[in-house]
Amino acid sequence: MVYVASGKKILEFIPATADKESMLKKIIGPSGNLRAPTLRQEDVFFVGYNAELYEKIL
């Protein structure tokens, strides 16, 4: 599972079934690297910053 903070929204992607192009557009920043912060917790990734998202996982 990949959670992406996009503004005030939190997007959820299941890599096996997600449209790869749209998922990559959300997780790759303008420099071509993963957006910061990126956190991995076992097999779940959290990309971008959203206070609500981090409160849930911490």
N, C-alpha and C positions, 0 to 999 in steps of 0.2 A: 504494500500500500504506500502511496506517496501523497502526502498532504502538502498543498502549496498555498501559502498566504499571498493573496492577490488583493491588495488594498485592504478593505475591511472584510472581504470574503475569504472563505477557506474552501479551496477546491480539493476534491479527492479523486485520485487516479488509481486504478488497478492496472499495473503495467501490462499484464497478460492480455487485457481486453481493451485498453485505452488506445485512442488514436495517438500514435507516437509523435507525430508532427505537432499536434496541439499541446501535448504534454511537454515536449521539449521547448516550445515557445514560452511556456510559463516558468520552467525551471532554469533556463539558461539566461544569464544576464547579458548586458551590452558588451561586456569584455569577452564573451564566449565561454566563461566559466559558470559553474553553478552559482545561483544567487546566494547571498549570505543573509543570515546564517543558515547553514545546512546541518541538520542533526540526524543521526541514524540511531535508532533504538531497535536492536535486533534486525528484523526485516522490514521495518517501517521507517520511511524517510520523511523529514519535515523540512521544507524549503521556504525561505523567506521569514519575515518576522510579523507575527500577529500576537499581541498580548494574550488574547483569549485562548489561542491555540496552545501557547506555552504554559498557561495556567492549568489547562486540562492534563497535560502530559507530565508536569512536574509535581 
